Amino acid sequence: MKIKKYIADDFQAAFKQAKKEMGRDAIILSSRQVKKGGFLGFFTRTRVELTVAVDDDMRVERDKLRMVPLESNPLASASEPEQAPNSNSNPVGEQEVQLLQEMYKMNDIMADIKGKMYEVELIKGISQPVQEFYKTLINNHVDQEIALRMANSVEGQLPDGKGDYNWVKDVCLHTLQGFLDEIKPIECTDGDGARVVVMVGPTGVGKTTTIAKLAANLTFIDSRQVAFITLDTYRVSAAQQLKTFADIIGVPIKVVFSPADLGEAIESYRDKDIIFVDTAGRSPYNHEHMEELHEFLDIAGADETILVLSGNTASSDLLNIYHEFNRIGVDKLIFTKLDETNCYGQILNIISEIKKPVAYFTTGQNVPDDIEVPDSFKFARMVMGKGEAL
C-alpha cells in the first residue's frame, strides 16, 4: 500500500492532485488544515493537507474488473439472462466482481462525505447569517468555489459585532452586484455610419426573437434606422419569421446564401444606423458548420458579435458553448429565457469565469417588451432567490 500526503489551497485542489497522481482507486485517509509559509511565525497561509492511500493489489483487481466483458458483469447487465459458466471467459469470479464494485462505490461515497465535511469545516468559523448566504448561493447553482470566495468576502466586510441580519443582507447583495459590473447594451452614435451587429449562438436560444425586440425598441423608442439580414436558410420558418417581424416594424430585410451575398447586402444598407445579422443556430461542436459561420463573419466585418445563450442551461454547458463560439470572436453576451428558470447561479458562474460584458436579458416571448438592460441589484436579488419579478 502506498500512502502520500498532498497540500493545496483547498480540498478540491488537493483531491484533484491526489486523483491525478494516485489514480481513481485512491482512498482519502484524513484531511486537516495546516499553516505553511510565512516568516518567524508571521504571514502564514492556511492550506489543506490530504493523506491518501492506494493498494496496488486492489488496483490490479480493479483493473481486471474494468476489463470484464459487459455480459459477465452481473451489476452492469442485470437484465441479461444467465449463461452457463465458462472457465475461460472471465478471470474474475462473480463474488469478486460484486465485492470490488461495492468497494468502488463506497470509495466514491467516502470521498463525497469527506468533501462535505471539509465544506462544513470551511464555513464553521463564519457567522450564521453569512453561512445562510453561502447555502443560498449553493442552492441557486452558484459554483462552490465562487460561493466560498463571496462568503469570505462578506465576512471580511462585517464589523466585529457582525451586525444585524438586515445589515448582513445588504452586504451580501452589494457583493453579488460586483459580479455584474460590466453592462454594455448596443449603442448607436450619430455620424459613425451603419453599425453591424451579428448574433450567434446554438440552436433554440431565441436569436431571431431577440433581434426583433431590439429592432422594435431602436426603431420606435430611439428613432433609429434599422435593417435586417438573415443567414438562417436552414430552417424554412426562420427567414419567414424575421420577414414577418420586419413587415410589422417597417424595416428592410435581405436573405443571403453566401458570404459574397452578405457583403453586398451590408453595403446596400450603409445608410442605416444599425444592421442586424441573424445567423443560423449552430451546434458549437459541429466544426464544419462553425467554419462556415467563420467565413460569413470574416466578410461581415462586424462591429459587435454577440453570443446569445439560454439562461436555463447548465454552467458547464454554457462554458463549453462560449469557448467554442469564442474561436470566431465574442464581444458581448445576451442571456435569454430567464423566465423559464428559478435559479440564476449558472449565469453568475459564466460571467465570473469569462469576464465578458452582458448586453441584455430576455424574459419572455413578447415583442418588443420582454427584453431589458441588466440591472446589477435586481440580478443580485434574483441570485439570492428573493422573488424579483421578471
C-alpha beads as a LAMMPS data file, in Angstrom:
LAMMPS data file: protein, C-alpha beads

390 atoms
389 bonds

1 atom types
1 bond types

-500.0 500.0 xlo xhi
-500.0 500.0 ylo yhi
-500.0 500.0 zlo zhi

Masses

1 110.0

Atoms # bond

1 1 1 0.000 0.000 0.000
2 1 1 1.246 3.472 -0.913
3 1 1 0.470 6.417 1.371
4 1 1 1.155 10.003 0.397
5 1 1 0.264 13.488 1.612
6 1 1 -0.885 16.337 -0.631
7 1 1 -1.024 20.020 0.313
8 1 1 -3.026 22.593 -1.641
9 1 1 -5.004 25.795 -1.150
10 1 1 -8.329 23.963 -0.781
11 1 1 -9.804 20.471 -0.552
12 1 1 -10.820 20.283 -4.202
13 1 1 -7.326 21.195 -5.449
14 1 1 -5.648 18.683 -3.114
15 1 1 -8.077 15.929 -4.087
16 1 1 -7.541 16.684 -7.782
17 1 1 -3.760 16.357 -7.336
18 1 1 -4.162 13.081 -5.476
19 1 1 -6.539 11.600 -8.025
20 1 1 -4.279 12.619 -10.911
21 1 1 -1.164 11.026 -9.388
22 1 1 -2.565 8.094 -7.398
23 1 1 -5.426 7.204 -9.718
24 1 1 -9.156 6.780 -9.281
25 1 1 -8.653 3.982 -6.710
26 1 1 -7.027 6.317 -4.171
27 1 1 -8.715 6.453 -0.758
28 1 1 -8.677 9.527 1.481
29 1 1 -7.465 8.598 4.967
30 1 1 -7.610 12.051 6.569
31 1 1 -7.793 15.773 5.875
32 1 1 -6.729 18.715 8.008
33 1 1 -5.816 22.385 7.816
34 1 1 -2.124 23.264 8.151
35 1 1 -0.127 26.506 8.350
36 1 1 2.512 26.929 5.652
37 1 1 4.960 29.638 4.619
38 1 1 5.491 32.887 6.455
39 1 1 8.462 34.300 8.309
40 1 1 9.134 33.804 12.031
41 1 1 5.531 32.747 12.514
42 1 1 4.080 35.708 10.643
43 1 1 2.206 35.801 7.321
44 1 1 1.470 32.086 7.325
45 1 1 -1.177 30.695 4.979
46 1 1 -3.846 28.157 5.916
47 1 1 -3.787 25.241 3.476
48 1 1 -5.293 21.778 3.273
49 1 1 -3.382 18.533 3.804
50 1 1 -4.850 15.279 2.468
51 1 1 -3.455 11.883 3.389
52 1 1 -4.230 9.459 0.585
53 1 1 -3.596 5.751 0.173
54 1 1 -3.798 3.271 -2.692
55 1 1 -3.466 -0.502 -2.528
56 1 1 -1.590 -1.848 -5.553
57 1 1 -3.169 -5.296 -5.153
58 1 1 -6.621 -3.727 -5.084
59 1 1 -5.746 -1.647 -8.152
60 1 1 -4.780 -4.812 -10.051
61 1 1 -8.085 -6.446 -9.151
62 1 1 -9.975 -3.314 -10.170
63 1 1 -8.154 -3.264 -13.496
64 1 1 -9.301 -6.828 -14.040
65 1 1 -12.838 -5.753 -13.173
66 1 1 -12.781 -2.946 -15.726
67 1 1 -11.756 -5.443 -18.401
68 1 1 -14.633 -7.805 -17.565
69 1 1 -16.987 -8.121 -20.573
70 1 1 -20.376 -6.466 -20.028
71 1 1 -22.282 -9.756 -20.277
72 1 1 -20.202 -11.289 -17.474
73 1 1 -20.733 -8.359 -15.061
74 1 1 -23.919 -9.031 -13.051
75 1 1 -24.227 -5.406 -11.925
76 1 1 -23.821 -3.816 -15.355
77 1 1 -26.053 -6.322 -17.101
78 1 1 -28.639 -7.374 -14.539
79 1 1 -31.328 -7.793 -17.154
80 1 1 -29.320 -10.279 -19.256
81 1 1 -30.268 -13.967 -18.903
82 1 1 -27.826 -16.129 -17.001
83 1 1 -25.371 -18.081 -19.122
84 1 1 -23.580 -21.306 -18.419
85 1 1 -20.240 -20.811 -16.612
86 1 1 -17.188 -20.721 -18.817
87 1 1 -13.905 -21.136 -17.034
88 1 1 -12.029 -19.431 -19.876
89 1 1 -14.283 -16.415 -20.309
90 1 1 -13.768 -14.465 -17.076
91 1 1 -10.684 -14.460 -14.810
92 1 1 -12.588 -12.727 -12.003
93 1 1 -15.331 -14.590 -10.125
94 1 1 -18.784 -13.109 -9.741
95 1 1 -18.413 -12.603 -5.988
96 1 1 -15.144 -10.751 -6.505
97 1 1 -16.800 -8.601 -9.134
98 1 1 -19.619 -7.670 -6.771
99 1 1 -17.226 -7.019 -3.887
100 1 1 -14.969 -4.777 -5.972
101 1 1 -17.940 -2.909 -7.371
102 1 1 -19.251 -2.247 -3.865
103 1 1 -15.829 -1.129 -2.643
104 1 1 -15.506 1.213 -5.605
105 1 1 -18.910 2.755 -4.840
106 1 1 -18.004 3.061 -1.163
107 1 1 -14.787 4.874 -2.040
108 1 1 -16.776 7.414 -4.074
109 1 1 -19.278 7.844 -1.247
110 1 1 -16.485 8.383 1.285
111 1 1 -14.819 10.966 -0.944
112 1 1 -18.138 12.800 -1.253
113 1 1 -18.646 12.706 2.521
114 1 1 -15.107 13.980 3.074
115 1 1 -15.806 16.829 0.683
116 1 1 -18.990 17.793 2.508
117 1 1 -17.250 17.544 5.888
118 1 1 -14.484 19.797 4.664
119 1 1 -17.042 22.270 3.338
120 1 1 -18.654 22.375 6.804
121 1 1 -15.206 22.922 8.312
122 1 1 -14.535 25.800 5.921
123 1 1 -17.664 27.739 6.835
124 1 1 -17.932 26.841 10.524
125 1 1 -15.948 29.942 11.554
126 1 1 -18.245 32.190 9.522
127 1 1 -21.153 33.950 11.191
128 1 1 -24.564 32.288 10.887
129 1 1 -26.146 34.883 8.539
130 1 1 -23.194 34.562 6.132
131 1 1 -23.429 30.767 6.286
132 1 1 -27.069 31.105 5.241
133 1 1 -25.949 33.367 2.389
134 1 1 -23.454 30.700 1.295
135 1 1 -26.103 27.966 1.379
136 1 1 -28.466 30.154 -0.660
137 1 1 -25.809 30.566 -3.334
138 1 1 -25.158 26.814 -3.476
139 1 1 -28.897 26.085 -3.712
140 1 1 -29.096 28.508 -6.636
141 1 1 -26.375 26.614 -8.547
142 1 1 -23.532 29.028 -7.826
143 1 1 -20.182 27.239 -8.130
144 1 1 -18.824 26.207 -4.720
145 1 1 -15.501 27.984 -5.175
146 1 1 -17.259 31.235 -6.116
147 1 1 -19.729 30.873 -3.234
148 1 1 -16.915 30.350 -0.698
149 1 1 -14.999 33.331 -2.074
150 1 1 -18.076 35.517 -1.797
151 1 1 -18.906 34.304 1.721
152 1 1 -15.376 35.088 2.913
153 1 1 -15.577 38.493 1.244
154 1 1 -18.842 39.273 3.022
155 1 1 -17.482 38.048 6.357
156 1 1 -14.442 40.284 5.946
157 1 1 -16.657 43.334 5.480
158 1 1 -18.641 42.804 8.680
159 1 1 -17.796 44.746 11.872
160 1 1 -16.561 42.949 14.999
161 1 1 -20.096 42.751 16.318
162 1 1 -21.055 41.113 12.997
163 1 1 -24.052 43.462 12.542
164 1 1 -27.742 42.595 12.392
165 1 1 -29.375 40.416 9.744
166 1 1 -30.533 43.281 7.513
167 1 1 -27.084 44.820 7.525
168 1 1 -25.534 41.480 6.552
169 1 1 -28.135 41.034 3.797
170 1 1 -27.223 44.417 2.310
171 1 1 -23.525 43.482 2.279
172 1 1 -24.383 40.182 0.552
173 1 1 -26.395 41.978 -2.125
174 1 1 -23.639 44.536 -2.664
175 1 1 -21.057 41.746 -3.050
176 1 1 -23.229 39.974 -5.622
177 1 1 -23.722 43.211 -7.558
178 1 1 -19.985 43.393 -8.111
179 1 1 -20.095 40.291 -10.318
180 1 1 -22.336 42.009 -12.891
181 1 1 -20.274 45.165 -13.163
182 1 1 -19.843 45.326 -16.948
183 1 1 -23.152 46.027 -18.681
184 1 1 -22.922 47.206 -22.287
185 1 1 -26.092 47.423 -24.379
186 1 1 -25.903 48.270 -28.087
187 1 1 -25.150 51.935 -28.679
188 1 1 -25.553 53.907 -31.902
189 1 1 -23.527 57.071 -32.355
190 1 1 -24.613 59.681 -34.870
191 1 1 -22.245 60.143 -37.775
192 1 1 -20.438 56.813 -37.420
193 1 1 -22.306 55.091 -40.251
194 1 1 -24.103 51.763 -40.078
195 1 1 -23.186 49.617 -37.095
196 1 1 -23.096 45.897 -37.962
197 1 1 -24.254 43.641 -35.121
198 1 1 -24.056 39.873 -35.635
199 1 1 -25.988 37.496 -33.382
200 1 1 -24.546 33.993 -32.949
201 1 1 -25.436 31.080 -30.729
202 1 1 -26.615 27.484 -30.563
203 1 1 -29.998 26.370 -31.839
204 1 1 -33.150 27.279 -29.963
205 1 1 -31.858 30.122 -27.787
206 1 1 -34.089 32.783 -29.378
207 1 1 -31.726 34.818 -31.550
208 1 1 -34.388 35.832 -34.098
209 1 1 -36.931 36.914 -31.493
210 1 1 -34.229 38.829 -29.612
211 1 1 -33.271 40.720 -32.797
212 1 1 -36.925 41.628 -33.358
213 1 1 -37.226 43.001 -29.808
214 1 1 -34.064 45.088 -30.181
215 1 1 -35.066 46.377 -33.620
216 1 1 -38.529 47.410 -32.427
217 1 1 -37.131 49.325 -29.461
218 1 1 -34.408 51.011 -31.521
219 1 1 -36.939 51.971 -34.220
220 1 1 -39.860 53.186 -32.120
221 1 1 -38.139 54.478 -28.980
222 1 1 -34.703 55.610 -30.199
223 1 1 -35.860 56.605 -33.722
224 1 1 -33.024 54.676 -35.373
225 1 1 -32.932 53.341 -38.938
226 1 1 -32.607 49.570 -38.747
227 1 1 -32.116 46.807 -41.351
228 1 1 -32.197 43.004 -41.139
229 1 1 -30.013 40.430 -42.852
230 1 1 -30.638 36.741 -42.231
231 1 1 -28.262 33.891 -42.953
232 1 1 -30.665 31.332 -41.479
233 1 1 -31.693 29.491 -44.629
234 1 1 -31.543 26.078 -42.962
235 1 1 -34.983 26.465 -41.383
236 1 1 -37.829 27.428 -43.697
237 1 1 -39.660 29.179 -40.883
238 1 1 -36.695 31.231 -39.652
239 1 1 -36.392 33.640 -42.596
240 1 1 -40.180 33.934 -42.801
241 1 1 -40.365 34.735 -39.094
242 1 1 -37.863 37.566 -39.436
243 1 1 -39.653 38.823 -42.575
244 1 1 -42.881 38.974 -40.589
245 1 1 -41.179 40.981 -37.840
246 1 1 -39.624 43.261 -40.476
247 1 1 -43.027 43.972 -42.045
248 1 1 -44.571 44.761 -38.661
249 1 1 -41.728 47.055 -37.589
250 1 1 -41.327 48.536 -41.067
251 1 1 -37.665 47.739 -41.692
252 1 1 -35.994 46.264 -44.811
253 1 1 -34.669 42.716 -44.872
254 1 1 -32.438 40.609 -47.119
255 1 1 -31.938 36.836 -47.122
256 1 1 -28.411 35.824 -48.126
257 1 1 -26.991 32.427 -49.082
258 1 1 -23.244 33.040 -49.428
259 1 1 -20.504 35.210 -47.934
260 1 1 -20.388 37.238 -51.173
261 1 1 -24.134 37.938 -50.908
262 1 1 -23.614 39.055 -47.311
263 1 1 -21.011 41.613 -48.316
264 1 1 -23.329 43.076 -50.966
265 1 1 -26.274 43.195 -48.544
266 1 1 -24.260 45.065 -45.922
267 1 1 -23.079 47.611 -48.484
268 1 1 -26.670 48.221 -49.604
269 1 1 -27.642 49.172 -46.032
270 1 1 -24.755 51.536 -45.279
271 1 1 -27.232 54.417 -44.976
272 1 1 -28.851 52.786 -41.911
273 1 1 -27.902 53.292 -38.268
274 1 1 -27.702 49.617 -37.400
275 1 1 -27.686 46.362 -39.370
276 1 1 -28.686 43.194 -37.511
277 1 1 -27.305 39.952 -38.955
278 1 1 -29.231 36.870 -37.842
279 1 1 -27.175 33.679 -38.183
280 1 1 -28.418 30.101 -38.233
281 1 1 -28.348 28.275 -34.919
282 1 1 -25.215 26.156 -34.789
283 1 1 -24.086 23.249 -32.716
284 1 1 -20.785 24.530 -31.323
285 1 1 -19.382 21.023 -31.685
286 1 1 -20.052 20.767 -35.447
287 1 1 -16.743 22.043 -36.797
288 1 1 -17.944 22.157 -40.399
289 1 1 -20.837 24.463 -39.509
290 1 1 -18.629 26.615 -37.282
291 1 1 -16.105 27.012 -40.095
292 1 1 -18.893 28.110 -42.438
293 1 1 -20.037 30.676 -39.852
294 1 1 -16.451 31.915 -39.583
295 1 1 -16.398 32.573 -43.341
296 1 1 -19.542 34.721 -43.098
297 1 1 -18.149 36.689 -40.153
298 1 1 -14.915 37.387 -41.992
299 1 1 -16.969 39.131 -44.690
300 1 1 -19.367 40.864 -42.276
301 1 1 -16.670 42.907 -40.522
302 1 1 -18.969 43.127 -37.502
303 1 1 -18.700 45.981 -35.048
304 1 1 -20.134 43.655 -32.425
305 1 1 -20.532 39.885 -32.316
306 1 1 -22.994 38.953 -29.586
307 1 1 -23.324 35.406 -28.278
308 1 1 -26.899 34.544 -27.293
309 1 1 -27.176 31.950 -24.514
310 1 1 -30.168 30.386 -22.802
311 1 1 -30.233 31.245 -19.109
312 1 1 -31.634 27.837 -18.178
313 1 1 -28.554 25.958 -19.436
314 1 1 -26.143 24.261 -17.018
315 1 1 -22.918 26.110 -16.145
316 1 1 -20.611 23.532 -17.730
317 1 1 -22.566 23.617 -20.993
318 1 1 -22.621 27.425 -21.039
319 1 1 -18.855 27.500 -20.609
320 1 1 -18.264 24.921 -23.353
321 1 1 -20.573 26.763 -25.764
322 1 1 -18.795 30.048 -25.060
323 1 1 -15.318 28.606 -25.650
324 1 1 -16.368 27.067 -28.975
325 1 1 -18.008 30.267 -30.258
326 1 1 -15.185 32.417 -28.951
327 1 1 -12.957 30.822 -31.598
328 1 1 -14.706 33.199 -34.019
329 1 1 -14.694 36.065 -31.509
330 1 1 -17.351 37.109 -28.995
331 1 1 -17.712 40.702 -27.766
332 1 1 -20.817 40.538 -25.561
333 1 1 -23.408 38.162 -24.142
334 1 1 -27.197 38.073 -24.124
335 1 1 -28.986 35.680 -21.773
336 1 1 -32.459 34.580 -22.846
337 1 1 -35.313 32.607 -21.255
338 1 1 -34.771 33.914 -17.732
339 1 1 -38.497 33.390 -17.235
340 1 1 -38.016 29.641 -17.693
341 1 1 -35.841 29.059 -14.627
342 1 1 -35.852 29.861 -10.912
343 1 1 -32.082 29.500 -10.485
344 1 1 -29.638 32.067 -11.841
345 1 1 -26.349 30.897 -10.368
346 1 1 -25.261 29.442 -13.709
347 1 1 -25.360 32.953 -15.215
348 1 1 -23.223 34.288 -12.386
349 1 1 -20.753 31.403 -12.874
350 1 1 -20.222 32.096 -16.575
351 1 1 -19.941 35.861 -16.051
352 1 1 -17.350 35.286 -13.336
353 1 1 -15.377 32.848 -15.479
354 1 1 -15.156 34.595 -18.850
355 1 1 -15.270 38.299 -17.884
356 1 1 -17.335 39.436 -20.899
357 1 1 -19.858 42.309 -20.760
358 1 1 -23.564 41.481 -20.732
359 1 1 -25.798 43.417 -23.108
360 1 1 -29.340 42.217 -22.333
361 1 1 -31.567 39.756 -20.504
362 1 1 -34.746 38.472 -22.146
363 1 1 -37.669 37.368 -20.023
364 1 1 -40.355 36.050 -22.365
365 1 1 -41.662 35.816 -25.923
366 1 1 -43.467 39.167 -26.180
367 1 1 -42.076 41.529 -28.814
368 1 1 -40.877 44.183 -28.047
369 1 1 -41.463 44.104 -24.297
370 1 1 -39.646 41.116 -22.819
371 1 1 -36.078 42.401 -23.027
372 1 1 -34.134 44.583 -20.629
373 1 1 -30.714 46.014 -19.940
374 1 1 -29.451 44.094 -16.888
375 1 1 -29.685 45.766 -13.505
376 1 1 -26.994 44.508 -11.134
377 1 1 -29.104 44.990 -7.973
378 1 1 -32.091 43.183 -9.474
379 1 1 -29.811 40.370 -10.655
380 1 1 -28.313 40.084 -7.153
381 1 1 -31.798 39.664 -5.710
382 1 1 -32.603 37.032 -8.340
383 1 1 -29.487 35.010 -7.459
384 1 1 -30.424 35.193 -3.756
385 1 1 -33.890 33.898 -4.603
386 1 1 -35.710 36.988 -3.436
387 1 1 -38.532 36.510 -5.919
388 1 1 -37.625 39.505 -8.039
389 1 1 -40.270 39.837 -10.751
390 1 1 -39.079 39.209 -14.276

Bonds

1 1 1 2
2 1 2 3
3 1 3 4
4 1 4 5
5 1 5 6
6 1 6 7
7 1 7 8
8 1 8 9
9 1 9 10
10 1 10 11
11 1 11 12
12 1 12 13
13 1 13 14
14 1 14 15
15 1 15 16
16 1 16 17
17 1 17 18
18 1 18 19
19 1 19 20
20 1 20 21
21 1 21 22
22 1 22 23
23 1 23 24
24 1 24 25
25 1 25 26
26 1 26 27
27 1 27 28
28 1 28 29
29 1 29 30
30 1 30 31
31 1 31 32
32 1 32 33
33 1 33 34
34 1 34 35
35 1 35 36
36 1 36 37
37 1 37 38
38 1 38 39
39 1 39 40
40 1 40 41
41 1 41 42
42 1 42 43
43 1 43 44
44 1 44 45
45 1 45 46
46 1 46 47
47 1 47 48
48 1 48 49
49 1 49 50
50 1 50 51
51 1 51 52
52 1 52 53
53 1 53 54
54 1 54 55
55 1 55 56
56 1 56 57
57 1 57 58
58 1 58 59
59 1 59 60
60 1 60 61
61 1 61 62
62 1 62 63
63 1 63 64
64 1 64 65
65 1 65 66
66 1 66 67
67 1 67 68
68 1 68 69
69 1 69 70
70 1 70 71
71 1 71 72
72 1 72 73
73 1 73 74
74 1 74 75
75 1 75 76
76 1 76 77
77 1 77 78
78 1 78 79
79 1 79 80
80 1 80 81
81 1 81 82
82 1 82 83
83 1 83 84
84 1 84 85
85 1 85 86
86 1 86 87
87 1 87 88
88 1 88 89
89 1 89 90
90 1 90 91
91 1 91 92
92 1 92 93
93 1 93 94
94 1 94 95
95 1 95 96
96 1 96 97
97 1 97 98
98 1 98 99
99 1 99 100
100 1 100 101
101 1 101 102
102 1 102 103
103 1 103 104
104 1 104 105
105 1 105 106
106 1 106 107
107 1 107 108
108 1 108 109
109 1 109 110
110 1 110 111
111 1 111 112
112 1 112 113
113 1 113 114
114 1 114 115
115 1 115 116
116 1 116 117
117 1 117 118
118 1 118 119
119 1 119 120
120 1 120 121
121 1 121 122
122 1 122 123
123 1 123 124
124 1 124 125
125 1 125 126
126 1 126 127
127 1 127 128
128 1 128 129
129 1 129 130
130 1 130 131
131 1 131 132
132 1 132 133
133 1 133 134
134 1 134 135
135 1 135 136
136 1 136 137
137 1 137 138
138 1 138 139
139 1 139 140
140 1 140 141
141 1 141 142
142 1 142 143
143 1 143 144
144 1 144 145
145 1 145 146
146 1 146 147
147 1 147 148
148 1 148 149
149 1 149 150
150 1 150 151
151 1 151 152
152 1 152 153
153 1 153 154
154 1 154 155
155 1 155 156
156 1 156 157
157 1 157 158
158 1 158 159
159 1 159 160
160 1 160 161
161 1 161 162
162 1 162 163
163 1 163 164
164 1 164 165
165 1 165 166
166 1 166 167
167 1 167 168
168 1 168 169
169 1 169 170
170 1 170 171
171 1 171 172
172 1 172 173
173 1 173 174
174 1 174 175
175 1 175 176
176 1 176 177
177 1 177 178
178 1 178 179
179 1 179 180
180 1 180 181
181 1 181 182
182 1 182 183
183 1 183 184
184 1 184 185
185 1 185 186
186 1 186 187
187 1 187 188
188 1 188 189
189 1 189 190
190 1 190 191
191 1 191 192
192 1 192 193
193 1 193 194
194 1 194 195
195 1 195 196
196 1 196 197
197 1 197 198
198 1 198 199
199 1 199 200
200 1 200 201
201 1 201 202
202 1 202 203
203 1 203 204
204 1 204 205
205 1 205 206
206 1 206 207
207 1 207 208
208 1 208 209
209 1 209 210
210 1 210 211
211 1 211 212
212 1 212 213
213 1 213 214
214 1 214 215
215 1 215 216
216 1 216 217
217 1 217 218
218 1 218 219
219 1 219 220
220 1 220 221
221 1 221 222
222 1 222 223
223 1 223 224
224 1 224 225
225 1 225 226
226 1 226 227
227 1 227 228
228 1 228 229
229 1 229 230
230 1 230 231
231 1 231 232
232 1 232 233
233 1 233 234
234 1 234 235
235 1 235 236
236 1 236 237
237 1 237 238
238 1 238 239
239 1 239 240
240 1 240 241
241 1 241 242
242 1 242 243
243 1 243 244
244 1 244 245
245 1 245 246
246 1 246 247
247 1 247 248
248 1 248 249
249 1 249 250
250 1 250 251
251 1 251 252
252 1 252 253
253 1 253 254
254 1 254 255
255 1 255 256
256 1 256 257
257 1 257 258
258 1 258 259
259 1 259 260
260 1 260 261
261 1 261 262
262 1 262 263
263 1 263 264
264 1 264 265
265 1 265 266
266 1 266 267
267 1 267 268
268 1 268 269
269 1 269 270
270 1 270 271
271 1 271 272
272 1 272 273
273 1 273 274
274 1 274 275
275 1 275 276
276 1 276 277
277 1 277 278
278 1 278 279
279 1 279 280
280 1 280 281
281 1 281 282
282 1 282 283
283 1 283 284
284 1 284 285
285 1 285 286
286 1 286 287
287 1 287 288
288 1 288 289
289 1 289 290
290 1 290 291
291 1 291 292
292 1 292 293
293 1 293 294
294 1 294 295
295 1 295 296
296 1 296 297
297 1 297 298
298 1 298 299
299 1 299 300
300 1 300 301
301 1 301 302
302 1 302 303
303 1 303 304
304 1 304 305
305 1 305 306
306 1 306 307
307 1 307 308
308 1 308 309
309 1 309 310
310 1 310 311
311 1 311 312
312 1 312 313
313 1 313 314
314 1 314 315
315 1 315 316
316 1 316 317
317 1 317 318
318 1 318 319
319 1 319 320
320 1 320 321
321 1 321 322
322 1 322 323
323 1 323 324
324 1 324 325
325 1 325 326
326 1 326 327
327 1 327 328
328 1 328 329
329 1 329 330
330 1 330 331
331 1 331 332
332 1 332 333
333 1 333 334
334 1 334 335
335 1 335 336
336 1 336 337
337 1 337 338
338 1 338 339
339 1 339 340
340 1 340 341
341 1 341 342
342 1 342 343
343 1 343 344
344 1 344 345
345 1 345 346
346 1 346 347
347 1 347 348
348 1 348 349
349 1 349 350
350 1 350 351
351 1 351 352
352 1 352 353
353 1 353 354
354 1 354 355
355 1 355 356
356 1 356 357
357 1 357 358
358 1 358 359
359 1 359 360
360 1 360 361
361 1 361 362
362 1 362 363
363 1 363 364
364 1 364 365
365 1 365 366
366 1 366 367
367 1 367 368
368 1 368 369
369 1 369 370
370 1 370 371
371 1 371 372
372 1 372 373
373 1 373 374
374 1 374 375
375 1 375 376
376 1 376 377
377 1 377 378
378 1 378 379
379 1 379 380
380 1 380 381
381 1 381 382
382 1 382 383
383 1 383 384
384 1 384 385
385 1 385 386
386 1 386 387
387 1 387 388
388 1 388 389
389 1 389 390
